[in-house]
Amino acid sequence: LPISDQKIRVLIDGEIQNIQSSEYLSNKKVVLVGVPGAFTPTCHLSHLPGYIDNIARFKEKGFTVTFIAVNDPFVMEAWGKSQNVKDKVLMMADPFLSFTKAIGADVDKSARGLGVRSNRYTMLIDNLKVIKLQEEEDTGACEVSAAQNFLNLV
């Protein structure tokens, strides 16, 4: 399953950088973790901390860990700083849902006051090909996409 090429955003030295997903995901193994939003309870208290705690195990397997959410790059950077991610995890923004919609991970959470967000998932991408995908049935759950559970599958 190939990955759609979309613009994604990161903050580098205080400046928004637009990069193509194909450029970032080429020639490497990336564990891409999609979450509904930065600082939301499950994302902030469970999902991201689990990946930070297990980062050495992911690196041993040759994986780069990247979190992506439907937030702007400044929010993603602030979230990363609050969790002390430093250079362990790349915090990527998809503020216009271009990547999220292209892979079919968009979910309408308007009834909860959140608008359209990303579903919660973890995927292993090897040189632009999706090798493994674990998607939660409920965005409030962090089970099959949790770091420890995903590590057991790859």
C-alpha positions as CSV (number, residue, x, y, z in Angstrom):
1,L,0.0,0.0,0.0
2,P,1.7,3.2,-1.1
3,I,1.5,6.5,0.8
4,S,-0.1,9.5,-0.9
5,D,2.2,12.5,-1.4
6,Q,1.0,15.5,0.6
7,K,2.4,18.6,2.2
8,I,3.2,18.2,5.8
9,R,4.5,20.8,8.2
10,V,7.2,21.0,10.9
11,L,8.7,23.8,12.8
12,I,12.4,24.3,12.4
13,D,14.1,27.1,14.3
14,G,10.8,28.9,14.7
15,E,9.9,28.8,11.0
16,I,7.2,26.6,9.4
17,Q,8.8,24.3,6.9
18,N,6.6,22.6,4.3
19,I,7.9,19.2,3.2
20,Q,6.4,16.6,1.0
21,S,5.4,13.4,2.7
22,S,7.2,11.4,0.0
23,E,10.4,13.2,0.7
24,Y,10.2,12.6,4.4
25,L,9.1,9.0,4.2
26,S,11.6,7.9,1.4
27,N,14.4,5.5,2.2
28,K,13.7,5.0,5.8
29,K,11.5,3.1,8.2
30,V,9.0,5.4,10.0
31,V,6.6,4.6,12.7
32,L,3.9,7.2,12.0
33,V,1.5,7.8,14.8
34,G,-1.7,9.6,13.9
35,V,-3.6,11.2,16.8
36,P,-6.7,13.3,17.1
37,G,-4.9,16.3,18.6
38,A,-2.1,17.6,20.7
39,F,-2.7,17.9,24.4
40,T,-5.9,15.9,24.2
41,P,-6.1,13.6,27.3
42,T,-5.4,10.2,25.7
43,C,-2.8,11.6,23.3
44,H,-1.0,13.6,26.0
45,L,-1.2,11.2,29.0
46,S,-0.8,7.8,27.2
47,H,0.0,7.7,23.6
48,L,3.0,10.0,23.2
49,P,4.6,9.1,26.6
50,G,4.4,5.4,25.6
51,Y,6.5,6.1,22.5
52,I,9.0,8.3,24.3
53,D,9.4,5.6,27.0
54,N,10.1,2.9,24.3
55,I,12.1,5.1,21.9
56,A,15.3,3.0,22.3
57,R,13.4,-0.2,21.3
58,F,12.1,1.5,18.2
59,K,15.6,2.8,17.3
60,E,17.1,-0.7,17.8
61,K,14.7,-1.9,15.1
62,G,15.9,1.0,12.8
63,F,12.6,3.0,13.1
64,T,12.2,6.7,13.2
65,V,9.1,7.7,15.3
66,T,6.9,10.6,14.0
67,F,3.6,11.9,15.5
68,I,1.2,13.7,13.3
69,A,-2.0,15.6,14.3
70,V,-4.5,18.0,12.9
71,N,-2.9,20.9,14.6
72,D,-0.6,23.7,13.5
73,P,3.2,23.3,13.8
74,F,3.5,25.7,16.7
75,V,1.0,23.6,18.8
76,M,2.9,20.4,17.8
77,E,6.2,22.0,18.8
78,A,4.7,23.1,22.2
79,W,3.3,19.7,22.8
80,G,6.7,18.1,22.1
81,K,8.5,20.5,24.4
82,S,5.9,19.8,27.2
83,Q,6.7,16.1,26.8
84,N,10.5,16.7,26.5
85,V,10.7,14.8,23.2
86,K,13.8,16.7,22.0
87,D,15.1,14.8,19.0
88,K,13.5,11.5,19.9
89,V,10.2,12.0,18.1
90,L,9.4,14.3,15.1
91,M,6.2,16.3,15.8
92,M,4.5,16.9,12.5
93,A,1.5,19.0,11.7
94,D,-1.4,18.4,9.3
95,P,-3.5,21.6,9.9
96,F,-5.4,21.3,6.6
97,L,-6.0,17.6,6.9
98,S,-4.4,17.0,3.5
99,F,-2.3,14.0,4.6
100,T,-5.0,12.7,7.0
101,K,-7.8,12.8,4.3
102,A,-5.5,11.4,1.6
103,I,-5.0,8.2,3.7
104,G,-8.6,8.1,4.8
105,A,-8.0,8.7,8.5
106,D,-10.2,11.7,8.9
107,V,-13.1,11.4,11.4
108,D,-15.7,14.0,12.2
109,K,-15.7,14.8,16.0
110,S,-17.9,17.8,15.7
111,A,-20.4,16.3,18.1
112,R,-17.7,16.5,20.7
113,G,-16.7,20.0,19.8
114,L,-13.5,19.1,18.0
115,G,-14.3,19.3,14.4
116,V,-12.7,17.0,11.8
117,R,-9.7,15.2,13.2
118,S,-7.5,12.3,12.6
119,N,-8.4,8.8,13.7
120,R,-5.8,7.3,16.2
121,Y,-3.5,4.9,14.4
122,T,0.1,3.7,14.2
123,M,1.6,2.6,10.9
124,L,5.0,1.3,9.9
125,I,6.1,2.7,6.6
126,D,9.2,1.3,4.9
127,N,10.3,3.5,2.0
128,L,6.8,4.9,1.2
129,K,5.1,1.5,1.6
130,V,2.7,0.8,4.5
131,I,3.9,-2.5,6.1
132,K,1.7,-2.5,9.2
133,L,-1.3,-0.5,10.3
134,Q,-3.1,-0.6,13.6
135,E,-6.1,1.7,13.8
136,E,-8.3,2.2,16.9
137,E,-12.0,1.8,16.5
138,D,-12.5,4.7,19.0
139,T,-10.3,7.8,18.9
140,G,-10.5,7.8,22.7
141,A,-8.8,4.4,23.0
142,C,-5.1,3.7,22.9
143,E,-4.7,0.0,22.8
144,V,-3.7,-1.5,19.4
145,S,-1.8,1.6,18.5
146,A,0.0,1.9,21.8
147,A,3.8,1.7,21.7
148,Q,4.2,-1.5,23.5
149,N,1.5,-3.3,21.6
150,F,2.8,-2.0,18.2
151,L,6.3,-3.1,19.2
152,N,5.1,-6.7,19.7
153,L,3.8,-6.8,16.1
154,V,6.8,-5.5,14.3
